[in-house]
Amino acid sequence: MRIRDWDRNLRIRLIGESLVGVTFWMIFPFIAIYFSGIFGREKTGVLLVISQLFSVIANLLGGYFADRFGRKKMMVLAACGQAVAFFLFALVNSPLFSSPVMSFICFALVGVCGSLYWPASQAMVADVVAEKDQSSVFAVFYTMNNVMVVIGPLLGGIFYPQHFFYLLLVAGIFCAIVATVLFIYLEETAPLWAKTTGTWYTFFVEQLKNYRLIAKDRTFLLFIIAGVLVAQTFMQLDILIPVYVKDVVSEQTLISTDHWSLSLSGEKAFSVLIAENGLLVALFTVAVTKWMGNYKKKSVFVWSSLLYGLAIFFFGQTTSLWIMVILIGIFTLAELMTVGLQQTFVARLAPDHMRGQYFAAASLRFTLGRMMAPLALTLPFAYHWTFFILMLLAVCSAWLYAVMFQMMGGKRA
């Protein structure tokens, strides 16, 4: 499905979310560095866990709010909330005023608003796009997000160290612009029958009951647990790895010629690494997904976890920026190996009448994974031991995937 054939709502969102995305990725990769410089590694880990807990709750309720109040209202409200949060974040990091506690509250609010935005955003695609074209539309948004992952960190690496206040201010302005455009031009797409009844807390309790029923599916439960464990490795790309790179990478020359050289350290070195990840994802997602189709799902899932473990372990043993560049390549390959298989795998596991609930439960791999990942900052060990523990979690994930497929016995996959 070509972009020019898209519903107007989606074209507006693609442009608006790209603007927000580039500013978000100019700031978000450096948040762990920012807070660890203020509170220290251990306290930062605890604070990030708390902020992600609020985001998990908001994510669980996001679908209910999107149905209860409408897609447009929730997206506009969430974008306004992010704008206000970024403006306050800038205010408490301005040349005239500084408040670390308020900075954390603003960051948590940005995460909560994002968690409220995306369920409505995903539901809107399902509202206006035929099922046969939905995967291609989601793929375009996914690719555009990864283009922003390339651009954002490179710009952030340049401006973050000396101009953090202005980065936050620009992010707030862009979110305000997007909120205004969505309010004026976006059309509501929620069908009348989608309007839910009841209160948010009854819905929340019902969600927990559904998850309890799904947990009785032992195969699917192993899938979620294995996913949460391996998430402790790839989630560190935004949490532990930036702090580690800032602490251990002294100025190093990546490229040198007779007339020009590129030397990086600290935040700028990390911005190159995360931009590399985004670029590789944008370029090779389709190719690697097609390649993985030639192998058994068991092998793909197991080897993906093992590659994550291999990359994360050696990352903690080196201070060479060039070796880190290679390890990020391995890290990204592990990511791309399963990105095209996970949704189809969940669909084949789920009974027809519970497919929506299974997909909602499957997202816990990422919401719980992101909530737990900051605990790596709290471990009272040297960096190389922390990375070793993360490798062990990835190996445990690979073992659980192997056990899961053995339990399935080839009958359901």
N, C-alpha and C positions, 0 to 999 in steps of 0.2 A: 504494500500500500504506500503510494507516494505521498510526501508531506503536503503537496499542494491539494491532495484529495482529502486531507484531514478535516475534521470538524474545526471551526474557528476557535473554539475553546482550547483545543490542543495546541494549535499554532501559537496562540497568545501565551500559553503556559510554557511552551518550549523556549521562547525568547526570554520571558520573565524569569523562569527558573534557572536559565543559563546565567543571567546577570547576578542573581542571588548566589548561584553555585560558585562563581569565580571569586566573589568576596568571601564566601564561607570558607573556601579552601585556601584563601590568603591568610586566614586567622586560625582555623581549627587545628591544623597540624602542629601549631606552636603553643597550643593551650597548655599541654603538659609541661613544656619548658617554662612557660610563664608562671604557672602555679608552683612548680617545684622550686623556682627561684625565690618565691615569697614564703611558702610554707614548708619547704623541704620535701623530699621524695615520699616519705611515709604518710604525712598528712595529706599530701596531694592525692595519693592513691585512695585514701578513705573518702576524701571529698568527691572525687570522680565517681566512686561507687555510689555515693548518695545521690549525685546528680543523675546518674543513669537509672537509679531506682525510680525516681520521679518520671523519667522518660518511659520506662517499661510500663508503669501504671497508665500514663497518658496514651501509650500505644494500644493497650488493651481497650481503653475507652474510646479511642479515636473512631473506630468503625461505628459504634453506637451513636456518637455525636454526628457523624456524617449522615447517617440515616435519619436521625431525629430532627436535626436542624437544617440539613441540606448540605450538598458538597460546596457550593459557592460560599455560603456563610462561614463554614469552618475554615476554608482556605483563606478567605479575606481576614477573618479574625486571627488566624495563626500568623499570617504575614504581618498584620498590624502588631501583634504581640512580639514578633521577632524584631520589628523596627524599634519599638519602644525599648526592648531589652538591649539592643545594640547601642541605642542612644544613651541609655543609662550606663551601660558598660563603658562607653567613651567618656561620659561625664566623670565617673569615679576613677578614670585613668588620665584625666586632663592635667595640664600643667598647673592648675590651681587647686586640684583636689584629688586625693587618692584614698581608696578604701578597698583593701583586699577582700574583706567579707562581702561587701556589696558586689565586687567583681565576680565572686563565686555565685552569688544569687542570680546575677544577670546571665551568667553562662548557663546555669541550670534552667533558667526561664527560656533561653534560646533553644535548648534541647527539648523541653516540654512542648514548645510551640511547633517545632519540627515534627515531633511525634504525633501531634494532632493534625498536622497538615497532610502527611503522606497517606493515611488511610482514605481521606476524602479525595486526594489526588488520584490514587489507584482506582477508586470506585468510579470516578468520572470517566476514566478510560473505558471501563467495562460498560458504562452507561451508553456511550456514543460510538463505540467501535464494535463491529461484528466480531464474534469469537475467533473466526479464522484469521483475522488481521491483528488481533490484540498482541500477539507475540512480537510482530514486527514493530508495532508502535512502542511497546515497552523497550525493545532493543534500541530504538533511536534515542529514547530518553536516557537509557543506560549508557550508550556510547557518548552522548553529549555530556553527561555527568563526568565521565572519565576524561573528556577533553578539558573540562574545567579543573579536574585533578592535576592535569599537566600545567595549565596556565597559572592557576591560583597559587600553588606553593612556590613557584619560581618568582612571582611578584612578591609574595609574602616574605620570602627569604631576603629580598632586597630591602623591603620597607619595614618589616616587623621590628628589628632590633632598635631603630631610632624613631620610628613613626607609628607606634602601636595605636596611639590615640586617633590618628587620622584614618588608619585602617578600620577601626571600629566605627568611626563617624561615616565613612563611605559605605560600610555594610548597612548601617541604619538607614541611610538615604536610599540605597538601592531597594531595601525591603519595603520602605514606605512607597516608593514609586511603583513597585510590583503590586502592593496591596491596593493602591489607587486604581491601577489599570485593571486588576481583577474585579474590583467593585464596579467599575464603569462598564467594562466590555464583556465580562464573563456572564454566561447564561446558566441558570440552574438546570441540572440534568437529572437530579434524583427523581425516579418515578414516584407517583403518588403512593403506590402500594409499599414503597420502601420506608415510608415514615414509621418509625418504631413507636411503641407505646411503653408505658411503665417508666420507672425511674432509673437513673444511672447506676445506683447501687444494686438494684435487683438484676440489672443486666450484668454487672461485674460479678456478682455471685453466680449467675447462670454460666458465665464464661468459665469460671473456676470449676464448676460442676462438669462442664463439657470436657475440660482438660483432664479431669479425674477419670472420666470414662475412656478417653483416648489413651491414658496411661496404662490401661489394662492390656493394650496391644503391645506385647513385650518387644516385638520387632521394631515397631515405631518408636518405642521408648528408648531402645538402644541407639536408634538413629539420632534422636534428639540429644542424648547424653554425649555420644561421640562428637556430634556437631558442636556442643558447648565446649568440650575439651579442646578440640582443634581450634576453636575460635580464640582461645587464650593465646595462640601464636599469632594469627593474622591481625587480631585487634591491636597487638602491640605496635603495629606500624604507626598508629596515632598516639600511643601512650608511652611505652617504655623506650622504644627505639629513638624518638627525637631527643629524649633526655640523655640517653646513652651517647648518641652521636655528638651532642653539644659538649658533653663532659670529656670525651676521649679523643675526638678527632681534632688534632691541631692542624694548622694551615698546611694544605697539601696541594701540589700542582697536578691537576687532571690532564691538561693539555698544554704543550709548550712548543712554540715554533721560534724561528729567529726574530720575528717581529711581534709576537703576541703569545700570551700565556693565560691560562685559567687556573687560579688558585682559590681554594675554598676551605672553610672551616666552620664548625658549629652549626648555627641555624641555616646558613646558606648551603652547607654540605647536605644537610637533611632535606632541604627543599628540592635539591637535585634528585635525591633518592626517591622521594614520594612522587615527584613528577615523572620519573622513569617508570614507576609502577603504573601510573595512570596512562602513560603513553603506550606501554606494552599491552595493557588491557584493551585500550581503544583499537589498537592495530591487529591484535591476534586472537581476540575472543572467538570469532567465527571459525578461524582456521584450527585452533586448538580443540574447539568443541567438535568439529568434524573429525579431527584426528582421533579423539577419544572414543568416537563411535565405533572404532575398529576393535575395541577391547572390551572385556567383560566389566560390568559395573563394579564388581567386587575389587578387581585389580585397580581400577581407576580411583575409587574411594580410598583404598588402603595406601596406594602409592602417593596420593595427594597428601595425606596426613604425614607420611614418612618424609616427603620432600619438605613440608613445612617444618618438621622437626629438625631435619638436616640443616636447613637454612638458618633457623633461629639459633641453633647451637653454635654454629661457626660465626654467626654475627657477633656473639658475645665473646669470641676469642680473638677478634682482630681489631686493629685501629686503622687499618689501611682503607682508604676511601675507594680505591679501585676494587679491592676484594668485596667491599660492601655492595658496590654496583653489580658485581657478578651474583652475589647472594640474593639481591633484590630480584634479579632475573629468575633465579630458581624459585623464590618466594612467589613471584607472579605466575610462573608456570603451575605451581601447586594450586593457586587460586583458580586459574582458567580451566584446569582439568575437570573440575566438578560443576562449574557455573552453569553449564548447559544441561547437566544431568539431574540436578537436585529437584527441580520442579516436576519433571516427568516421573522421577522416582517416587515422590510423594503422591502424585496422582495415581500411580499404579498400586501403591500401598493402601490408599484410602477407599473404603466402601463408597459406592455412588451417593448414598444418602447423607454421608458425613464428610464429603470432600472439602467443603468450605471450612469446616472445623479443623480438619487435618492440616490444611494450609496455614490456618491461623496458629495452630499449635507448633507447626514446623518453624515458624518465625521466631519461636522462643530460643532456637539455636543462636540467633544473633542478638536478641534483646537480653537474654540472660548472659550470653557470652560477653557482650559489651559491658554489662553491669559488673561482672566478676573480673574482667581483664585488668582494671586499675589496681587490683590487689597485688599485681606484680611489683608495683612501686613501693609497696609496704614491706616486702620481704627483707629481713635484716641480714642479707648476704651480699657479698661482692657481686658485681655484675655477671661475671662468668658463671657463677653458681645459679643465679636467677635464670639466665638463659638455658642452663642445663635442665633446670626444673621444668621450664616451658617445653623443652624437647621431650621430656618424659611424658608430659601430658599429651603431646602429639602422637607419641608411640602408643600410649594407652588408647587414644582415639582410633588409630589404625587397627589395634587388636579388637576393639569393640565392633568396628565395621566388619572385620573378618568373622567374628562370632555371629553378628546379625545375619550375614549372608548364609552362614552355615545353618542357622535356625530356619531361614527361609527355604533352604533346600532346593532353590531354583523354582519354587512353585509360584512365587508372587513377583518375580522380577525377570 
